Amino acid sequence: MTADPSTLDTLTGEVVDLLQVLIRNECVNDGTPDSGHESRNADVLKTVIEGPSVDLEVLPGLPDRDSIVARLPGTDPDAPALMLMGHTDVVPVSPEGWKVDPFGGERIGDEIWGRGAVDMLNVTASMAIAFRHIASSKRRYAGDIIYFGVADEEAGGLYGAKPLVESRWDVLHTDYVLTEYGGSPLVSDDGIKVLLTTAEKGVCAQRLIVSGEPGHGSMPYKTDNAISKAAEIVRRIEAYNPGARIDELFEGRIKAQGFDADLEAKLLDPGRIDEALDEMEPALARNLHSCCHTSFSPNLISGGTKHNTIADRVELTVDIRVLPGENVDDAHAHLREAIGPALMGSVEIEPIHSDSASMSPAVGPLWDALTDAIQMTYPGASVLPSMVTGGTDARYFREKGAPSYGAGLLSPEVSLGEFLNRFHGHNERIDVESLRLTTKLWLDVLDRFWA
């Protein structure tokens, strides 16, 4: 239901207030079972969206890690249901890198600062306010509208969406899903193009156990030091290039950027793409590289027992993200090629977490509703499918057959590169105009989806 400007101003103010509270609740998920404390945000969201016409349930997870689901019934039991899904946890911070308190939720000028402002409490908050507005207006659509505020997305959903979709499909069942992230407008001489997420890479996190032989640290000559071998393994993984895959999805993303002809040609040439990426701002280069490569990031290392004892064991964790069509076997093959046969003799590979890449088609009633709604704000804009390099909870719903899209609608004030740089980075923040546009998007989409 499209809101008039005055109503939209009011709703945007409510989104700002809710976003600030969600940030201040400091639901930091460090990947351990007893972190997150998402019940704080679930409790807040419950008070926001509960009402006489809403079927609401708190979905318990681990202690203090509740999720919440609410359903606004439609008028036609045969009409498709649409879910608005936002996660309630955030990643850890390094406070010394911030200009402000990362959990202060401060409004500075026209921006809200704090961990989660971009990923993805802005979407979680705007969806909640849009859901409440529809419920309180007494307006009913043909199909059910579901709001899902879910815990543990930032650690892969192993304590959140994954088990809940498996065990509580009775309350989570839906035909379509809107979640993070999308809606960056790219302005060029050819007009405005808006990217929405239709696909995401697969996750194949692996632990490498590197073995050596212990000895006295005062006699290191020709010893079998596991730390030295691990260092060389990290160097080789960093240097490894699996090659670029230039597919239709990547080509569309490049052509939407409005690069000059020479740079575009390089980016679409597997033999010259590295040269092109070297010419670009780092944040955008990192994103584009990940969109066409299987990637490897050594992120955790531990080993050794004592300062004067040569290490005989090192554990190295590598975050591997595979392109659609690849799986964990391909990830292992890449690792073996990168490390080489001699060093592989000292390495044991253990799986940590694995999820396949997933994709939804850029066709159908929800895609059409998104396109129409976006063009209400940006007339004539082209809406293009794209891939997100990180994982989202959308994959669990795609496995159930529900097309799922990462959406939102941002103002053109922040470049795509700068916006991407704020994900999991210092000084994360979102502008109020983007909150307004995204809130409007949800209302416009819902107004068109069942039309």
C-alpha positions in Angstrom: 0.0 0.0 0.0 1.7 3.1 -1.3 2.1 5.7 1.5 1.5 9.4 1.0 4.6 11.6 1.6 3.4 12.6 5.1 2.8 9.1 6.2 6.1 8.0 4.7 7.9 10.7 6.7 6.3 9.3 9.9 7.2 5.7 9.0 10.8 6.7 8.2 11.1 8.3 11.6 9.8 5.1 13.2 12.4 3.1 11.2 15.1 5.4 12.4 14.0 4.9 16.0 13.8 1.2 15.7 17.1 0.8 14.0 18.8 2.8 16.7 17.3 0.5 19.4 18.4 -2.7 17.5 21.9 -1.4 17.1 22.1 -0.5 20.8 21.0 -4.0 21.8 24.5 -5.2 20.7 23.5 -8.6 19.5 27.1 -9.6 18.5 27.5 -13.0 17.0 31.1 -14.2 17.1 30.2 -17.7 15.9 30.1 -19.4 19.3 26.8 -20.9 20.5 26.5 -18.6 23.6 27.1 -15.3 21.7 24.5 -13.3 19.8 21.9 -12.7 22.5 19.3 -12.0 19.8 16.4 -12.4 22.2 17.0 -8.7 23.0 16.1 -7.8 19.4 13.4 -10.4 19.2 11.7 -8.9 22.3 11.8 -5.4 20.7 10.4 -6.6 17.4 7.6 -8.5 19.2 6.4 -5.3 20.8 6.6 -3.5 17.4 4.6 -6.0 15.3 2.2 -7.7 17.6 -1.5 -6.8 17.2 -4.9 -8.4 17.2 -4.8 -9.3 13.5 -1.3 -10.8 13.7 -0.4 -14.5 14.3 2.9 -14.1 16.2 5.2 -16.7 17.7 8.6 -16.6 19.4 10.8 -19.4 18.0 13.2 -20.5 20.7 16.7 -21.4 19.7 19.7 -21.7 21.9 19.4 -19.9 25.3 18.8 -16.2 24.8 18.8 -16.6 21.0 15.2 -16.5 20.0 13.8 -15.7 16.6 10.4 -14.3 15.9 7.8 -15.0 13.2 4.5 -13.1 12.5 1.9 -13.8 9.9 -0.8 -11.5 8.6 -3.4 -13.8 7.0 -4.5 -13.0 3.5 -8.0 -13.3 2.1 -7.4 -16.1 -0.4 -6.0 -19.4 1.0 -4.8 -20.3 -2.5 -2.8 -17.1 -3.1 1.0 -17.2 -2.7 2.5 -16.1 0.6 5.4 -13.6 0.8 8.0 -13.4 3.6 9.9 -10.3 4.7 13.0 -11.7 6.4 15.7 -9.8 8.3 18.3 -11.2 10.7 18.8 -9.7 14.1 22.5 -10.4 14.8 25.6 -8.5 13.9 29.3 -9.3 13.5 31.9 -8.2 16.1 33.7 -4.9 15.9 37.2 -3.5 16.5 36.1 -0.3 18.5 39.5 1.4 18.0 38.8 1.7 14.3 35.5 3.6 14.8 35.0 7.3 15.0 32.0 6.8 17.3 30.6 4.2 19.7 29.8 1.3 17.3 26.8 0.4 19.5 25.7 4.0 20.1 23.2 4.1 17.3 23.9 7.8 16.9 22.3 10.0 14.3 25.0 12.2 12.8 23.5 14.5 10.2 21.4 12.4 7.9 23.1 9.1 8.8 22.6 6.4 11.5 25.9 5.0 12.7 26.5 1.7 14.3 27.2 -2.0 13.8 24.4 -3.5 11.7 23.3 -0.2 10.2 24.0 -1.7 6.8 24.2 -5.4 7.5 21.3 -5.8 7.9 19.4 -4.1 10.8 18.2 -1.3 8.4 16.3 -3.9 6.4 15.1 -5.7 9.5 13.8 -2.5 11.0 12.1 -1.1 7.8 10.4 -4.5 7.2 9.0 -4.5 10.7 7.6 -1.0 10.4 6.1 -1.7 7.0 4.5 -4.9 8.3 3.1 -3.1 11.3 1.7 -0.3 9.1 -0.2 -2.8 6.9 -1.5 -4.7 9.9 -2.8 -1.6 11.7 -4.3 -0.2 8.5 -6.7 -3.1 8.2 -5.7 -3.5 4.6 -5.6 -7.1 3.6 -4.0 -8.7 0.5 -4.9 -11.9 -1.2 -1.9 -13.8 0.3 -0.3 -14.1 3.7 2.5 -11.6 4.6 5.1 -13.1 7.0 7.7 -11.3 9.0 10.7 -13.3 10.1 13.2 -11.8 12.4 15.9 -14.5 12.6 18.9 -15.1 14.8 22.4 -16.4 13.9 22.6 -15.4 10.2 26.1 -14.0 10.7 27.4 -17.5 11.6 25.7 -19.3 8.8 22.2 -19.8 10.3 23.3 -23.1 12.0 21.4 -22.1 15.2 18.8 -20.0 13.3 17.2 -20.3 9.9 18.6 -23.7 9.1 17.1 -25.7 11.9 14.0 -23.5 12.1 13.2 -24.1 8.4 13.7 -27.8 8.9 11.6 -28.1 12.1 9.1 -25.2 12.0 8.0 -25.1 8.4 4.4 -25.1 9.8 4.8 -21.5 10.8 7.5 -20.4 8.3 6.0 -21.8 5.1 6.1 -19.3 2.3 6.2 -19.1 -1.5 8.5 -16.1 -1.9 11.1 -14.3 0.2 12.5 -10.8 0.3 15.7 -10.3 2.3 19.2 -8.8 2.1 20.8 -7.2 0.1 20.2 -5.2 -3.0 18.9 -1.9 -4.4 22.1 0.0 -5.3 21.3 2.4 -8.1 24.1 2.7 -10.7 23.8 6.0 -12.6 25.4 6.2 -16.0 24.8 7.9 -19.4 22.6 4.9 -20.2 20.3 5.7 -17.3 19.8 4.1 -13.9 20.4 0.4 -13.3 19.5 -1.2 -10.0 21.0 -4.5 -8.8 19.0 -7.0 -6.9 20.4 -10.3 -5.5 19.2 -13.4 -7.1 22.1 -15.7 -6.4 24.8 -16.3 -3.8 28.1 -18.3 -3.6 28.5 -21.5 -1.8 30.3 -21.8 1.5 33.0 -24.4 2.1 34.8 -23.4 5.2 37.7 -25.9 5.9 40.2 -26.5 8.7 43.7 -27.4 7.6 45.7 -29.3 10.3 49.4 -29.0 9.5 51.7 -31.5 11.2 55.4 -31.3 12.0 57.9 -32.7 14.5 58.5 -31.2 18.0 62.0 -30.2 19.0 64.0 -27.7 21.0 63.6 -24.1 19.9 67.3 -23.4 20.4 68.2 -25.8 17.5 65.9 -24.9 14.6 68.2 -25.9 11.8 66.4 -28.4 9.4 63.6 -29.1 11.8 60.1 -29.9 10.7 58.3 -26.8 12.1 54.6 -26.9 11.5 54.4 -23.1 11.8 56.9 -22.6 9.0 54.9 -25.0 6.8 51.7 -23.3 7.7 53.2 -19.9 6.7 54.2 -21.3 3.3 50.7 -22.8 2.9 49.1 -19.5 3.6 51.4 -17.8 1.1 50.5 -20.4 -1.6 46.8 -20.0 -1.0 47.1 -16.2 -1.2 48.9 -16.5 -4.5 46.6 -19.1 -6.0 44.5 -18.0 -8.9 41.7 -20.5 -9.8 40.8 -18.4 -12.9 37.9 -16.1 -13.6 34.6 -17.3 -14.8 32.8 -14.7 -16.9 29.2 -15.8 -17.1 26.0 -14.0 -18.1 25.3 -12.8 -14.5 28.8 -11.3 -14.2 28.7 -9.7 -17.6 25.4 -8.0 -16.8 26.9 -6.7 -13.5 29.9 -5.2 -15.4 27.8 -3.6 -18.1 25.5 -2.0 -15.5 28.4 -0.1 -13.9 28.9 2.3 -16.7 32.7 1.8 -17.0 34.5 3.2 -19.9 34.8 0.9 -22.9 38.5 -0.1 -22.3 38.0 -1.0 -18.7 34.8 -2.9 -19.4 36.6 -4.9 -22.1 39.3 -5.8 -19.7 36.9 -6.9 -17.0 35.1 -9.2 -19.4 38.4 -10.8 -20.5 39.6 -13.6 -18.2 43.1 -13.0 -19.4 43.0 -9.2 -18.5 40.6 -9.0 -15.6 43.5 -8.9 -13.0 44.9 -5.8 -14.8 41.5 -4.2 -14.7 40.9 -4.9 -11.0 44.3 -3.3 -10.2 43.0 0.0 -11.7 39.9 0.2 -9.5 39.0 1.3 -6.0 39.8 -1.6 -3.6 36.3 -2.2 -2.3 34.7 -2.5 -5.7 37.6 -4.5 -7.0 37.3 -7.0 -4.2 33.5 -7.4 -4.9 33.9 -7.9 -8.6 36.8 -10.3 -8.1 34.7 -12.5 -5.8 31.8 -12.4 -8.2 33.7 -14.3 -10.8 36.3 -16.3 -8.8 36.1 -19.1 -6.3 37.8 -17.4 -3.3 40.1 -18.5 -0.5 40.6 -16.5 2.7 42.9 -17.9 5.5 41.2 -16.2 8.5 42.2 -18.2 11.7 45.4 -19.8 12.8 46.6 -21.4 16.0 49.5 -23.7 17.0 52.5 -24.3 19.0 52.7 -25.1 22.7 55.7 -23.1 24.2 58.1 -20.4 23.2 61.1 -22.8 23.2 59.4 -25.8 21.6 59.2 -26.3 17.8 55.5 -26.5 16.8 54.3 -29.9 15.7 50.7 -28.9 15.0 49.0 -25.8 13.5 45.3 -25.4 12.7 44.5 -23.0 9.9 40.9 -22.1 9.0 40.2 -21.1 5.4 36.9 -19.5 4.3 36.2 -20.8 0.7 33.4 -19.4 -1.4 32.6 -21.4 -4.5 30.7 -20.2 -7.6 27.4 -21.8 -8.6 28.1 -25.2 -10.1 31.1 -26.0 -7.8 30.9 -27.9 -4.5 33.1 -29.0 -1.6 35.0 -31.6 -3.8 35.9 -28.7 -6.1 37.1 -26.7 -3.1 39.3 -29.6 -2.0 40.7 -29.9 -5.5 41.6 -26.2 -5.5 43.3 -26.5 -2.1 45.4 -29.5 -3.3 46.5 -27.6 -6.4 47.3 -24.5 -4.5 49.3 -26.2 -1.7 51.1 -28.7 -3.9 51.7 -32.5 -3.4 54.8 -32.2 -1.2 53.2 -29.9 1.5 49.9 -31.7 1.2 51.6 -34.7 2.7 51.6 -32.8 6.0 48.0 -31.5 5.8 44.8 -33.0 6.9 41.5 -31.3 5.8 38.5 -31.2 8.1 35.1 -29.7 7.0 33.7 -26.9 9.2 30.7 -25.6 7.3 29.4 -26.2 3.9 26.4 -24.9 1.9 25.8 -25.0 -1.8 25.5 -22.0 -4.0 21.9 -21.1 -4.8 20.0 -19.0 -7.3 16.5 -17.8 -8.0 15.2 -16.9 -11.5 14.8 -13.3 -12.3 11.2 -13.8 -13.6 7.8 -14.2 -12.0 5.3 -12.2 -10.0 7.7 -11.0 -7.3 10.4 -10.0 -9.7 7.8 -8.1 -11.7 6.5 -6.4 -8.5 10.0 -5.4 -7.5 10.7 -4.0 -11.0 7.5 -2.0 -11.0 8.1 -0.7 -7.5 11.6 0.4 -8.1 10.6 2.2 -11.3 8.1 4.2 -9.2 11.1 5.8 -7.5 13.6 5.6 -10.4 11.5 6.0 -13.5 12.8 4.0 -16.4 15.4 2.1 -14.3 16.6 -1.3 -15.4 16.5 -3.9 -12.7 19.2 -6.5 -13.0 19.9 -9.8 -11.3 23.2 -10.1 -9.4 25.1 -12.4 -7.1 26.1 -11.7 -3.5 29.5 -13.0 -2.5 28.6 -13.7 1.1 26.0 -16.1 2.4 22.4 -15.3 3.5 19.5 -17.2 4.9 17.8 -17.1 1.5 19.5 -20.3 0.6 17.4 -22.3 3.1 14.2 -21.0 1.5 15.5 -21.6 -2.1 16.1 -25.3 -1.0 12.3 -25.3 -0.2 11.5 -24.1 -3.7 10.7 -20.5 -2.7 12.3 -17.8 -5.0 14.2 -15.5 -2.8 15.7 -12.1 -3.6 18.0 -9.6 -1.8 16.3 -6.3 -2.1 16.1 -2.8 -0.7 16.4 0.6 -2.4 19.3 3.0 -1.7 19.8 6.6 -2.4 22.4 7.4 -5.1 24.4 9.5 -2.5 26.7 6.6 -1.7 28.7 4.8 -4.4 28.4 1.0 -4.7 32.1 0.7 -3.7 31.6 2.8 -0.6 28.5 0.9 0.4 30.2 -2.5 0.0 33.1 -1.2 2.1 30.8 -0.7 5.1 29.8 -4.4 5.3 31.6 -5.7 8.4 33.8 -2.7 8.3 34.6 0.3 10.5 32.2 3.2 10.7 29.2 1.3 9.3 26.3 3.7 8.7 23.2 4.2 6.5 21.6 7.4 5.3 18.0 8.2 6.3 17.0 8.7 2.6 17.8 5.0 2.0 15.7 4.0 4.9 12.8 6.0 3.5 13.2 4.5 0.0 13.5 1.0 1.3 10.4 1.3 3.5 8.5 2.7 0.5 9.8 -0.2 -1.6 8.3 -2.8 0.7 4.9 -1.1 0.7 4.9 -0.6 -3.1 6.0 -4.2 -3.7 3.2 -5.6 -1.5 0.7 -3.4 -3.3 1.7 -4.9 -6.6 2.6 -8.5 -5.8 -1.0 -9.8 -5.7 -2.5 -7.3 -8.1 
